Amino acid sequence: MKLPRIRVDIARQALDLLDEDGRLLRSYPVSTATNGPGEQDGSLCTPRGRHLIRAKIGAGQPLDSVFVGRRPTGDIYTAELGAAHPTRDWILTRILWLSGCEPGFNRLGRVDTMRRYIYIHGCPDTAPMGVPGSHGCIRMRSADIVDLFDRMAPGTPVEILEG
């Protein structure tokens, strides 16, 4: 059985959901890394290449639930909370944890996407979409990540392209 798949286009700052035959089902605006594409640990870049969804985290949590270390804190993001922590790269609502599929490029060693904690995740609705702004992850609006999360299963292929 073929799975739907995800294609992230860094140049377009878009995440496309494709059906099993490659037809576009939905396109979402995203925000990838401020530092651009790259695989190196500590680079704060968005890794390229073939990945898969290793884990889905946050099912059933309210919109704008705050996550730290992949665990809900019990807090709900507000403008006041954001103002109290202005440099924080907020992880909200849901997490799709990615794992690289290309040993030596985005898997294992100092280029391992999963060990770098690279996710597709929700962010504050005030965060700009369509422009790079994350610390390496792929940010989405909370309503969009819920929509995507509910359609995905662990093992879903994800391809991240530079353009």
DSSP file (Angstrom, degrees, kcal/mol; ACC not computed):
  #  RESIDUE AA STRUCTURE BP1 BP2  ACC     N-H-->O    O-->H-N    N-H-->O    O-->H-N    TCO  KAPPA ALPHA  PHI   PSI    X-CA   Y-CA   Z-CA
    1    1 A M              0   0    0      0, 0.0     2,-0.3     0, 0.0     0, 0.0   0.000 360.0 360.0 360.0 129.6    0.0    0.0    0.0
    2    2 A K        -     0   0    0      1,-0.0    18,-0.2     0, 0.0    19,-0.1  -0.602 360.0-142.9 -81.4 142.5    1.3    3.4   -1.0
    3    3 A L        -     0   0    0     -2,-0.3   149,-0.1    17,-0.1    -1,-0.0  -0.697  22.3-105.2 -97.2 153.9    1.3    6.2    1.6
    4    4 A P        -     0   0    0      0, 0.0     2,-0.3     0, 0.0    15,-0.2  -0.315  45.6-148.3 -61.6 166.1    0.5    9.8    1.0
    5    5 A R  E     -A   18   0A   0     13,-2.3    13,-3.2   151,-0.1     2,-0.4  -0.937   9.6-129.9-141.2 164.5    3.7   11.9    1.1
    6    6 A I  E     -Ab  17 158A   0    151,-2.4   153,-2.7    -2,-0.3     2,-0.4  -0.921  13.3-168.6-116.3 137.4    5.0   15.3    2.1
    7    7 A R  E     -Ab  16 159A   0      9,-2.5     9,-3.4    -2,-0.4     2,-0.6  -0.992   5.5-163.1-124.6 123.1    7.2   17.5    0.0
    8    8 A V  E     -Ab  15 160A   0    151,-3.2   153,-3.3    -2,-0.4     2,-0.7  -0.930   3.0-161.4-106.0 123.2    8.7   20.6    1.7
    9    9 A D  E  >> -Ab  14 161A   0      5,-2.9     5,-1.6    -2,-0.6     4,-1.4  -0.899   3.6-168.4-106.7 105.8   10.0   23.2   -0.8
   10   10 A I  T  45S+     0   0    0    151,-2.9    22,-0.2    -2,-0.7   153,-0.2   0.885  86.8  52.9 -62.4 -40.8   12.5   25.5    1.0
   11   11 A A  T  45S+     0   0    0    151,-0.4    -1,-0.2   150,-0.3   152,-0.1   0.896 117.8  36.6 -63.6 -40.4   12.6   28.0   -1.8
   12   12 A R  T  45S-     0   0    0      2,-0.2    -1,-0.2   119,-0.0    -2,-0.2   0.610 101.0-134.3 -84.9 -13.5    8.8   28.3   -1.9
   13   13 A Q  T  <5 +     0   0    0     -4,-1.4    17,-2.2     1,-0.2     2,-0.3   0.956  63.4 129.2  53.0  51.8    8.4   28.0    1.9
   14   14 A A  E   < -AC   9  29A   0     -5,-1.6    -5,-2.9    15,-0.2     2,-0.5  -0.985  53.5-149.6-138.5 146.0    5.6   25.6    1.2
   15   15 A L  E     -AC   8  28A   0     13,-2.8    13,-2.9    -2,-0.3     2,-0.5  -0.980  19.3-160.4-114.4 122.1    4.7   22.1    2.4
   16   16 A D  E     -AC   7  27A   0     -9,-3.4    -9,-2.5    -2,-0.5     2,-0.6  -0.889   8.5-149.7-106.9 131.0    2.7   20.0   -0.1
   17   17 A L  E     -AC   6  26A   0      9,-3.2     8,-3.3    -2,-0.5     9,-1.4  -0.891  22.2-169.2 -96.6 121.8    0.7   17.0    0.8
   18   18 A L  E     -AC   5  24A   0    -13,-3.2   -13,-2.3    -2,-0.6     6,-0.2  -0.857  17.1-124.6-114.1 145.6    0.6   14.6   -2.1
   19   19 A D    >   -     0   0    0      4,-2.9     3,-2.3    -2,-0.3   -14,-0.1  -0.195  45.6 -84.9 -77.4 179.9   -1.5   11.5   -2.6
   20   20 A E  T 3  S+     0   0    0      1,-0.3   -17,-0.1   -18,-0.2    -1,-0.1   0.692 131.7  50.3 -62.9 -18.1    0.0    8.1   -3.3
   21   21 A D  T 3  S-     0   0    0      2,-0.1    -1,-0.3   -19,-0.1    -2,-0.0   0.321 122.8-102.7-100.6   6.9    0.2    8.9   -7.0
   22   22 A G  S <  S+     0   0    0     -3,-2.3     2,-0.3     1,-0.3    -2,-0.1   0.550  72.3 145.1  87.3   7.8    1.9   12.2   -6.5
   23   23 A R        -     0   0    0      1,-0.1    -4,-2.9     2,-0.0     2,-0.3  -0.614  56.8-107.5 -81.2 139.9   -1.1   14.4   -7.0
   24   24 A L  E     +C   18   0A   0     -2,-0.3    -6,-0.2    -6,-0.2     3,-0.1  -0.504  41.0 169.3 -69.7 123.1   -1.3   17.6   -4.9
   25   25 A L  E     -     0   0A   0     -8,-3.3     2,-0.3     1,-0.4    -7,-0.2   0.770  67.0  -9.9 -97.7 -38.4   -4.0   17.3   -2.2
   26   26 A R  E     -C   17   0A   0     -9,-1.4    -9,-3.2     2,-0.0    -1,-0.4  -0.985  54.0-151.0-161.7 147.1   -3.1   20.4   -0.2
   27   27 A S  E     -C   16   0A   0     -2,-0.3   -11,-0.2   -11,-0.2   -13,-0.0  -0.996  15.1-169.7-128.0 135.4   -0.4   23.0    0.1
   28   28 A Y  E     -C   15   0A   0    -13,-2.9   -13,-2.8    -2,-0.4     2,-0.2  -0.946  24.6-118.6-123.2 141.0    0.4   24.8    3.4
   29   29 A P  E     +C   14   0A   0      0, 0.0   112,-0.4     0, 0.0     2,-0.3  -0.578  41.1 177.8 -73.3 144.3    2.7   27.9    4.0
   30   30 A V        -     0   0    0    -17,-2.2   100,-2.7    -2,-0.2     2,-0.4  -0.821  28.5-133.3-135.9 175.2    5.6   27.1    6.3
   31   31 A S  B     -D  139   0A   0    108,-1.4   108,-2.8    -2,-0.3     3,-0.1  -0.961  25.3-174.7-134.7 118.0    8.7   28.7    7.7
   32   32 A T        -     0   0    0     -2,-0.4   101,-3.2   106,-0.2   102,-2.4  -0.208  44.9 -39.1 -98.4-166.3   12.0   26.8    7.6
   33   33 A A  B >   -j  134   0B   0    103,-0.3     3,-1.6    99,-0.2    -1,-0.2  -0.254  36.0-142.5 -66.8 136.1   15.4   27.7    9.1
   34   34 A T  T 3  S+     0   0    0    100,-2.4    -1,-0.1     1,-0.3   101,-0.1   0.850 106.4  56.8 -55.6 -36.8   16.7   31.3    9.2
   35   35 A N  T 3  S-     0   0    0      9,-0.8    -1,-0.3    99,-0.4    10,-0.1   0.412 110.0-130.3 -80.7   2.5   20.1   29.8    8.5
   36   36 A G    <   -     0   0    0     -3,-1.6    10,-2.0     8,-0.2    -1,-0.3  -0.340  49.8 -19.2  82.8-165.3   18.9   28.1    5.3
   37   37 A P  B    S+k   46   0C   0      0, 0.0     2,-0.2     0, 0.0   125,-0.0  -0.488  74.4 124.6 -81.4 149.1   19.3   24.4    4.3
   38   38 A G        -     0   0    0      8,-2.2     7,-0.1    -2,-0.2    -3,-0.0  -0.803  45.4-144.3 167.2 155.4   22.0   22.2    5.9
   39   39 A E        +     0   0    0     -2,-0.2     3,-0.1     8,-0.1    -1,-0.1   0.585  56.5 118.2-110.3 -14.6   22.4   18.9    7.7
   40   40 A Q  S >  S-     0   0    0      1,-0.1     3,-1.9     2,-0.1     5,-0.4  -0.303  70.6-108.3 -67.0 135.5   25.2   19.5   10.1
   41   41 A D  T 3  S+     0   0    0     69,-2.9    -1,-0.1     1,-0.3    -2,-0.1  -0.369 105.6  19.6 -57.2 135.2   24.5   19.1   13.9
   42   42 A G  T 3  S+     0   0    0      3,-0.1    -1,-0.3    -3,-0.1    -2,-0.1   0.393  92.6 109.2  84.3  -2.9   24.5   22.6   15.5
   43   43 A S  S <  S-     0   0    0     -3,-1.9    -2,-0.1     2,-0.1     3,-0.1   0.696  73.9-138.9 -78.5 -19.3   24.0   24.4   12.3
   44   44 A L        +     0   0    0     -4,-0.3    -9,-0.8     1,-0.2     2,-0.3   0.830  59.5 134.4  57.6  33.6   20.4   25.5   13.0
   45   45 A C        -     0   0    0     -5,-0.4    -1,-0.2   -10,-0.1    -2,-0.1  -0.725  64.7-107.7-107.4 159.1   19.6   24.7    9.4
   46   46 A T  B     -k   37   0C   0    -10,-2.0    -8,-2.2    -2,-0.3     2,-0.1  -0.782  39.4-125.1 -85.9 124.0   16.8   22.7    7.8
   47   47 A P        -     0   0    0      0, 0.0     2,-0.2     0, 0.0    -8,-0.1  -0.425  22.9-145.6 -73.6 143.5   18.0   19.3    6.6
   48   48 A R        +     0   0    0     57,-0.1   113,-0.2    -2,-0.1     2,-0.1  -0.470  48.5  43.7 -97.9 172.2   17.4   18.3    3.0
   49   49 A G  E    S-E  160   0A   0    111,-2.7   111,-2.5    -2,-0.2     2,-0.4  -0.427  92.6 -14.9  98.7-165.7   16.7   15.0    1.4
   50   50 A R  E     +E  159   0A   0    109,-0.2    51,-2.4    -2,-0.1    52,-0.4  -0.625  64.8 157.3 -84.2 131.1   14.5   12.0    2.0
   51   51 A H  E     -EF 158 100A   0    107,-3.2   107,-2.5    -2,-0.4     2,-0.3  -0.785  24.6-146.7-135.0 176.9   13.0   11.6    5.5
   52   52 A L  E     -EF 157  99A   0     47,-1.8    47,-2.2   105,-0.3     2,-0.8  -0.976  32.8 -98.0-144.3 160.0   10.1    9.9    7.1
   53   53 A I  E     + F   0  98A   0    103,-2.0   102,-3.5    -2,-0.3   103,-0.2  -0.704  38.0 179.6 -77.9 114.0    7.8   10.7   10.0
   54   54 A R  E     +     0   0A   0     43,-2.8     2,-0.3    -2,-0.8    -1,-0.2   0.843  64.4   4.9 -83.7 -37.3    9.3    8.7   12.9
   55   55 A A  E     - F   0  97A   0     42,-1.3    42,-2.5    98,-0.1     2,-0.5  -0.999  55.6-144.0-151.8 147.4    6.8    9.8   15.6
   56   56 A K  E     - F   0  96A   0     -2,-0.3     2,-0.4    40,-0.2    40,-0.2  -0.963  27.2-174.1-110.2 126.8    3.6   11.8   16.0
   57   57 A I  E     + F   0  95A   0     38,-2.9    38,-2.5    -2,-0.5    14,-0.1  -0.975  53.4  31.4-128.2 132.2    3.4   13.7   19.3
   58   58 A G    >   +     0   0    0     -2,-0.4     3,-2.3     1,-0.2    -1,-0.1   0.538  60.9 170.9 108.6   8.9    0.5   15.7   20.8
   59   59 A A  T 3  S+     0   0    0      1,-0.3    -1,-0.2    -3,-0.1    35,-0.0  -0.258  74.4  12.7 -52.9 132.2   -2.7   14.0   19.6
   60   60 A G  T 3  S+     0   0    0      1,-0.3    -1,-0.3     0, 0.0    34,-0.1   0.341  91.9 134.4  84.2  -7.3   -5.6   15.4   21.4
   61   61 A Q    <   -     0   0    0     -3,-2.3    -1,-0.3    32,-0.2     3,-0.1  -0.446  62.4-101.5 -72.4 149.3   -3.8   18.4   22.9
   62   62 A P    >   -     0   0    0      0, 0.0     3,-1.6     0, 0.0    31,-0.3  -0.263  48.7 -81.5 -65.2 157.4   -5.5   21.8   22.6
   63   63 A L  T 3  S+     0   0    0      1,-0.3    80,-0.0    29,-0.1    14,-0.0  -0.319 117.7  19.1 -54.3 140.8   -4.5   24.3   19.9
   64   64 A D  T 3  S+     0   0    0      1,-0.2    13,-3.1    12,-0.1    -1,-0.3   0.639  82.4 163.5  68.9  17.9   -1.4   26.3   20.9
   65   65 A S  E <   -L   76   0D   0     -3,-1.6    28,-1.8    11,-0.2     2,-0.4  -0.470  38.2-123.7 -61.6 137.0   -0.4   23.8   23.6
   66   66 A V  E     -G   92   0A   0      9,-2.4     7,-2.8    26,-0.2     8,-0.5  -0.715  25.5-162.3 -89.5 133.1    3.2   24.4   24.5
   67   67 A F  E     +L   72   0D   0     24,-2.5    24,-0.5    -2,-0.4     2,-0.4  -0.933  11.6 179.3-115.3 139.4    5.8   21.6   24.2
   68   68 A V  E >  S-L   71   0D   0      3,-2.5     3,-1.3    -2,-0.4    22,-0.0  -0.988  80.4  -2.7-134.6 127.5    9.2   21.4   25.8
   69   69 A G  T 3  S-     0   0    0     -2,-0.4    -1,-0.1     1,-0.3     0, 0.0   0.862 130.5 -61.1  58.8  35.5   11.3   18.3   25.2
   70   70 A R  T 3  S+     0   0    0      1,-0.2    -1,-0.3   -13,-0.0   -12,-0.1   0.630 116.6 110.1  66.9  16.8    8.4   16.8   23.2
   71   71 A R  E <  S-L   68   0D   0     -3,-1.3    -3,-2.5   -14,-0.1    -1,-0.2  -0.965  74.8-113.8-121.9 137.6    6.1   16.9   26.2
   72   72 A P  E     -L   67   0D   0      0, 0.0    -5,-0.2     0, 0.0    20,-0.0  -0.500  18.8-157.2 -68.0 136.1    3.2   19.2   26.8
   73   73 A T  E     -     0   0D   0     -7,-2.8    -6,-0.1     2,-0.2     3,-0.1   0.637  39.2-113.0 -86.7 -14.9    3.8   21.6   29.6
   74   74 A G  E    S+     0   0D   0     -8,-0.5     2,-0.2     1,-0.4    -7,-0.1   0.266  81.1 119.8  94.9 -10.3    0.1   22.3   30.3
   75   75 A D  E     -     0   0D   0     -9,-0.3    -9,-2.4     3,-0.0     2,-0.5  -0.576  55.2-146.0 -86.3 151.4    0.5   25.9   29.1
   76   76 A I  E     -L   65   0D   0    -11,-0.2   -11,-0.2    -2,-0.2     5,-0.1  -0.977  31.0-108.9-113.3 130.3   -1.4   27.4   26.2
   77   77 A Y        +     0   0    0    -13,-3.1     2,-0.3    -2,-0.5     3,-0.0  -0.314  44.0 171.3 -61.4 135.6    0.6   30.0   24.2
   78   78 A T     >  -     0   0    0      1,-0.1     4,-2.4    46,-0.0     5,-0.2  -0.908  48.3-106.9-135.0 165.0   -0.6   33.6   24.6
   79   79 A A  H  > S+     0   0    0     -2,-0.3     4,-2.4     1,-0.2     5,-0.2   0.868 121.8  54.4 -59.7 -35.9    0.8   36.9   23.4
   80   80 A E  H  > S+     0   0    0      2,-0.2     4,-1.6     1,-0.2    -1,-0.2   0.905 108.0  47.9 -66.1 -41.7    1.9   37.6   27.1
   81   81 A L  H  > S+     0   0    0      1,-0.2     4,-0.9     2,-0.2    -2,-0.2   0.909 112.2  50.4 -64.2 -41.7    3.8   34.3   27.3
   82   82 A G  H >< S+     0   0    0     -4,-2.4     3,-0.7     1,-0.2     6,-0.2   0.895 108.7  51.4 -62.0 -41.0    5.4   35.1   23.9
   83   83 A A  H 3< S+     0   0    0     -4,-2.4    -1,-0.2     1,-0.2    -2,-0.2   0.820 105.9  55.6 -66.8 -30.5    6.4   38.6   25.2
   84   84 A A  H 3< S+     0   0    0     -4,-1.6    -1,-0.2     1,-0.3    -2,-0.2   0.712 120.8  29.9 -73.6 -20.1    8.0   37.0   28.3
   85   85 A H  S X< S+     0   0    0     -4,-0.9     3,-1.3    -3,-0.7    -1,-0.3  -0.567  73.1 166.0-136.2  69.2   10.2   34.8   26.1
   86   86 A P  T 3  S+     0   0    0      0, 0.0    -1,-0.1     0, 0.0    -2,-0.1   0.690  73.8  46.6 -67.8 -20.7   10.8   36.8   22.9
   87   87 A T  T 3  S+     0   0    0      2,-0.1     2,-0.2    -5,-0.0    -5,-0.0   0.448  83.9 116.3-100.5   0.7   13.7   34.7   21.5
   88   88 A R    <   -     0   0    0     -3,-1.3     2,-1.1    -6,-0.2    -3,-0.1  -0.467  63.8-137.6 -72.7 137.0   12.1   31.3   22.0
   89   89 A D        -     0   0    0     -2,-0.2    -1,-0.1    34,-0.0    -2,-0.1  -0.795  34.4-140.7 -91.5  92.8   11.3   29.2   19.0
   90   90 A W        -     0   0    0     -2,-1.1     2,-0.6     1,-0.1   -22,-0.1  -0.268  14.7-157.4 -65.7 135.7    7.9   28.0   20.2
   91   91 A I        +     0   0    0    -24,-0.5   -24,-2.5    32,-0.1     2,-0.3  -0.961  29.5 171.9-113.2 111.6    6.8   24.4   19.6
   92   92 A L  E     -GH  66 122A   0     30,-2.3     2,-2.3    -2,-0.6    30,-1.6  -0.845  40.1  -8.5-126.1 154.8    3.1   24.3   19.7
   93   93 A T  E    S+     0   0A   0    -28,-1.8     2,-0.3    -2,-0.3   -32,-0.2  -0.329 114.9   6.3  72.8 -63.5    0.0   22.1   19.1
   94   94 A R  E     -     0   0A   0     -2,-2.3    28,-1.4   -34,-0.1     2,-0.4  -0.976  58.0-149.1-149.5 157.7    1.5   19.0   17.4
   95   95 A I  E     -FH  57 121A   0    -38,-2.5   -38,-2.9    -2,-0.3     2,-0.6  -0.999   5.5-169.0-132.8 129.6    4.9   17.5   16.5
   96   96 A L  E     -FH  56 120A   0     24,-2.5    24,-2.0    -2,-0.4     2,-0.4  -0.952  24.0-150.0-111.5 106.0    5.8   15.3   13.5
   97   97 A W  E     -FH  55 119A   0    -42,-2.5   -43,-2.8    -2,-0.6   -42,-1.3  -0.652  12.4-145.3 -84.5 125.5    9.4   14.1   14.4
   98   98 A L  E     -F   53   0A   0     20,-2.3     2,-0.4    -2,-0.4    20,-0.3  -0.623  13.3-165.7 -96.1 148.6   11.5   13.5   11.3
   99   99 A S  E     -F   52   0A   0    -47,-2.2   -47,-1.8    -2,-0.3     8,-0.1  -1.000  24.1-121.6-129.5 132.0   14.1   10.8   10.7
  100  100 A G  E     -F   51   0A   0      6,-0.6   -49,-0.3    -2,-0.4     8,-0.1  -0.327  13.4-162.2 -69.5 154.5   16.6   11.0    7.8
  101  101 A C        +     0   0    0    -51,-2.4   -50,-0.1     1,-0.1    -1,-0.1   0.339  68.4  81.3-116.1   1.7   16.7    8.1    5.3
  102  102 A E  S >>>S-     0   0    0    -52,-0.4     3,-2.5     6,-0.0     4,-2.4  -0.833  74.8-139.1-119.3  94.3   20.1    8.8    3.7
  103  103 A P  B 345S+m  107   0E   0      0, 0.0     5,-0.2     0, 0.0     6,-0.0  -0.219  89.4  14.6 -53.5 132.8   23.1    7.5    5.8
  104  104 A G  T 345S+     0   0    0      3,-2.6     4,-0.1     4,-0.1     6,-0.1   0.202 127.9  57.0  86.9 -15.9   25.9   10.0    5.8
  105  105 A F  T <45S-     0   0    0     -3,-2.5   -57,-0.1     2,-0.2    -1,-0.1   0.781 133.7 -14.0-109.8 -52.6   23.7   12.8    4.4
  106  106 A N  T  <5S+     0   0    0     -4,-2.4     7,-2.3     1,-0.1    -6,-0.6   0.184 122.8  69.6-137.3  15.2   20.8   13.2    6.9
  107  107 A R  B   <S+m  103   0E   0     -5,-1.1    -3,-2.6     5,-0.2     5,-0.2  -0.999  88.3   2.7-140.7 136.5   21.1   10.0    8.9
  108  108 A L  S >  S+     0   0    0     -2,-0.4     3,-1.4     1,-0.2    -4,-0.1   0.276 101.1  25.8  75.8 158.4   23.7    8.9   11.5
  109  109 A G  G >  S-     0   0    0      1,-0.2     3,-1.0     2,-0.2    -1,-0.2  -0.201 125.6 -19.7  59.4-143.0   26.7   10.7   12.9
  110  110 A R  G 3  S+     0   0    0      1,-0.2   -69,-2.9    -3,-0.1    -1,-0.2   0.286 137.2  55.3 -85.0  10.3   26.8   14.5   12.9
  111  111 A V  G <  S+     0   0    0     -3,-1.4     2,-0.7   -71,-0.2    -1,-0.2   0.134  70.1 137.1-124.5  19.1   24.1   14.8   10.2
  112  112 A D    <>  -     0   0    0     -3,-1.0     4,-1.5    -5,-0.2    -5,-0.2  -0.575  39.2-160.3 -79.5 111.9   21.3   12.8   11.9
  113  113 A T  T  4>S+     0   0    0     -7,-2.3     5,-1.5    -2,-0.7     4,-0.3   0.890  90.5  49.1 -56.9 -44.0   18.0   14.6   11.5
  114  114 A M  T >45S+     0   0    0     -8,-0.3     3,-1.6     1,-0.2    -1,-0.2   0.927 110.7  48.9 -66.9 -43.7   16.3   12.7   14.3
  115  115 A R  T 345S+     0   0    0      1,-0.3    -1,-0.2     2,-0.1    -2,-0.2   0.727 106.8  58.2 -67.7 -20.2   19.2   13.3   16.8
  116  116 A R  T 3<5S-     0   0    0     -4,-1.5    -1,-0.3    -3,-0.2    -2,-0.2   0.497 112.3-124.7 -82.5  -4.8   19.0   17.0   15.8
  117  117 A Y  T < 5 +     0   0    0     -3,-1.6     2,-0.5    -4,-0.3    -3,-0.2   0.947  43.6 175.4  58.7  52.2   15.3   17.0   16.9
  118  118 A I      < +     0   0    0     -5,-1.5   -20,-2.3   -20,-0.3     2,-0.3  -0.803   6.9 168.8 -92.2 125.5   14.0   18.3   13.6
  119  119 A Y  E     -H   97   0A   0     -2,-0.5    19,-2.8   -22,-0.2     2,-0.5  -0.821  44.1-127.2-127.4 163.6   10.2   18.4   13.5
  120  120 A I  E     +Hi  96 138A   0    -24,-2.0   -24,-2.5    -2,-0.3     2,-0.3  -0.992  57.2 157.2-100.6 121.8    7.3   19.7   11.6
  121  121 A H  E     -Hi  95 139A   0     17,-2.3    19,-2.1    -2,-0.5   -26,-0.2  -0.945  43.5 -94.9-148.1 164.0    5.5   21.6   14.3
  122  122 A G  E     -Hi  92 140A   0    -30,-1.6   -30,-2.3   -28,-1.4    19,-0.2  -0.383  37.0-176.0 -75.9 158.9    3.0   24.3   15.2
  123  123 A C  E     - i   0 141A   0     17,-1.4    19,-0.6   -32,-0.2   -32,-0.1  -0.907  40.1 -63.1-145.6 170.9    4.0   27.8   16.0
  124  124 A P    >   -     0   0    0      0, 0.0     3,-1.8     0, 0.0   -46,-0.0  -0.281  42.8-125.5 -58.7 143.4    2.3   31.1   17.2
  125  125 A D  T 3  S+     0   0    0      1,-0.3     4,-0.1    16,-0.1    16,-0.1   0.677 110.2  63.4 -64.5 -15.5   -0.1   32.5   14.6
  126  126 A T  T 3  S+     0   0    0      2,-0.1    -1,-0.3    15,-0.0     3,-0.0   0.624  78.9 101.8 -82.7 -13.5    1.8   35.7   14.8
  127  127 A A  S <  S-     0   0    0     -3,-1.8     2,-0.1     1,-0.1    -4,-0.1  -0.534  84.2-109.4 -71.1 133.4    5.0   34.1   13.4
  128  128 A P        -     0   0    0      0, 0.0     2,-0.3     0, 0.0     3,-0.2  -0.380  30.7-155.4 -65.9 138.9    5.5   34.9    9.8
  129  129 A M  S    S+     0   0    0      1,-0.1   -98,-0.2    -4,-0.1    11,-0.1  -0.781  72.6  41.4-106.0 157.1    4.9   32.1    7.2
  130  130 A G  S    S+     0   0    0   -100,-2.7   -99,-0.2    -2,-0.3    -1,-0.1   0.459 103.4  77.9  86.5   0.3    6.4   32.1    3.8
  131  131 A V  S    S-     0   0    0     -3,-0.2    -1,-0.2  -101,-0.2   -97,-0.1  -0.992  90.9 -98.4-138.1 145.8    9.8   33.3    5.0
  132  132 A P        +     0   0    0      0, 0.0   -99,-0.2     0, 0.0   -98,-0.1  -0.347  60.4 134.9 -60.9 142.6   12.6   31.5    6.9
  133  133 A G        +     0   0    0   -101,-3.2  -100,-0.2    -6,-0.0     2,-0.1   0.391  35.0 100.3-166.1  -4.2   12.5   32.0   10.6
  134  134 A S  B    S-j   33   0B   0   -102,-2.4  -100,-2.4     3,-0.2   -99,-0.4  -0.266  74.2-116.4 -90.7 177.6   13.0   28.8   12.6
  135  135 A H  S    S-     0   0    0   -102,-0.2  -102,-0.1  -101,-0.1   -90,-0.1   0.120  89.1 -55.1 -96.0  18.4   16.0   27.3   14.3
  136  136 A G  S    S+     0   0    0      1,-0.5  -103,-0.3   -92,-0.1   -98,-0.1  -0.016 111.2 100.3 136.1 -30.1   16.0   24.3   11.9
  137  137 A C  S    S-     0   0    0   -105,-0.2     2,-0.6   -91,-0.1    -1,-0.5  -0.116  76.8-106.5 -77.1 178.0   12.5   22.9   12.1
  138  138 A I  E     - i   0 120A   0    -19,-2.8   -17,-2.3  -106,-0.1     2,-0.3  -0.942  37.6-154.7-109.0 110.9    9.6   23.4    9.7
  139  139 A R  E     +Di  31 121A   0   -108,-2.8  -108,-1.4    -2,-0.6     2,-0.3  -0.610  15.5 176.9 -89.4 145.4    7.0   25.6   11.4
  140  140 A M  E     - i   0 122A   0    -19,-2.1   -17,-1.4    -2,-0.3  -110,-0.1  -0.951  38.7 -90.9-138.0 159.5    3.3   25.7   10.5
  141  141 A R  E  >  - i   0 123A   0   -112,-0.4     4,-2.5    -2,-0.3     5,-0.2  -0.402  43.6-114.2 -62.6 149.1    0.2   27.5   11.8
  142  142 A S  H  > S+     0   0    0    -19,-0.6     4,-1.9     1,-0.2     5,-0.2   0.904 115.8  48.9 -57.9 -45.4   -1.5   25.5   14.6
  143  143 A A  H  > S+     0   0    0      1,-0.2     4,-1.9     2,-0.2    -1,-0.2   0.879 112.4  50.0 -63.3 -36.4   -4.7   24.8   12.5
  144  144 A D  H  > S+     0   0    0      2,-0.2     4,-2.6     1,-0.2    -2,-0.2   0.899 108.4  50.7 -69.3 -41.0   -2.5   23.6    9.6
  145  145 A I  H  X S+     0   0    0     -4,-2.5     4,-3.1     1,-0.2     5,-0.2   0.875 109.7  51.4 -67.3 -34.5   -0.4   21.2   11.7
  146  146 A V  H  X S+     0   0    0     -4,-1.9     4,-2.3    -5,-0.2    -1,-0.2   0.938 111.0  48.2 -63.7 -45.3   -3.6   19.7   13.2
  147  147 A D  H  X S+     0   0    0     -4,-1.9     4,-0.6     2,-0.2    -2,-0.2   0.933 117.6  41.1 -59.5 -47.5   -5.0   19.1    9.7
  148  148 A L  H >X S+     0   0    0     -4,-2.6     3,-1.3     1,-0.2     4,-0.8   0.938 112.7  54.4 -66.0 -47.6   -1.7   17.6    8.5
  149  149 A F  H >< S+     0   0    0     -4,-3.1     3,-1.0     1,-0.3    -2,-0.2   0.886 104.9  54.0 -54.0 -44.5   -1.1   15.6   11.7
  150  150 A D  H 3< S+     0   0    0     -4,-2.3    -1,-0.3     1,-0.2    -2,-0.2   0.697 109.5  48.5 -67.9 -18.4   -4.5   13.9   11.4
  151  151 A R  H << S+     0   0    0     -3,-1.3    -1,-0.2    -4,-0.6    -2,-0.2   0.565 100.9  84.1 -93.9 -11.7   -3.8   12.8    7.9
  152  152 A M    <<  -     0   0    0     -3,-1.0  -147,-0.0    -4,-0.8   -96,-0.0  -0.541  52.8-166.0-100.3 157.7   -0.4   11.3    8.6
  153  153 A A    >   -     0   0    0     -2,-0.2     3,-2.0   -98,-0.0  -100,-0.3  -0.954  42.2 -86.5-130.4 153.2    0.9    8.0   10.0
  154  154 A P  T 3  S+     0   0    0      0, 0.0  -100,-0.2     0, 0.0   -99,-0.1  -0.348 117.6  37.7 -54.1 140.5    4.4    7.1   11.3
  155  155 A G  T 3  S+     0   0    0   -102,-3.5  -101,-0.1     1,-0.3  -152,-0.1   0.304  78.2 147.2  96.0  -8.9    6.5    6.1    8.3
  156  156 A T    <   -     0   0    0     -3,-2.0  -103,-2.0  -103,-0.2    -1,-0.3  -0.412  53.0-114.8 -60.9 129.5    5.0    8.7    5.9
  157  157 A P  E     - E   0  52A   0      0, 0.0  -151,-2.4     0, 0.0     2,-0.4  -0.422  31.9-170.6 -68.4 141.1    7.7    9.8    3.5
  158  158 A V  E     -bE   6  51A   0   -107,-2.5  -107,-3.2  -153,-0.2     2,-0.5  -0.994   4.0-166.7-132.9 124.7    8.9   13.4    3.7
  159  159 A E  E     -bE   7  50A   0   -153,-2.7  -151,-3.2    -2,-0.4     2,-0.6  -0.958   4.3-160.8-113.4 128.2   11.1   15.0    1.0
  160  160 A I  E     -bE   8  49A   0   -111,-2.5  -111,-2.7    -2,-0.5     2,-0.3  -0.934  13.7-170.8-111.2 116.2   12.8   18.3    1.8
  161  161 A L  E     -b    9   0A   0   -153,-3.3  -151,-2.9    -2,-0.6  -150,-0.3  -0.790  27.8-140.5-110.0 147.0   14.0   20.1   -1.3
  162  162 A E              0   0    0     -2,-0.3  -151,-0.4  -153,-0.2    -1,-0.1   0.789 360.0 360.0 -75.0 -27.7   16.1   23.2   -1.6
  163  163 A G              0   0    0   -153,-0.2  -154,-0.1  -152,-0.1    -1,-0.0   0.353 360.0 360.0 167.1 360.0   14.1   24.6   -4.5
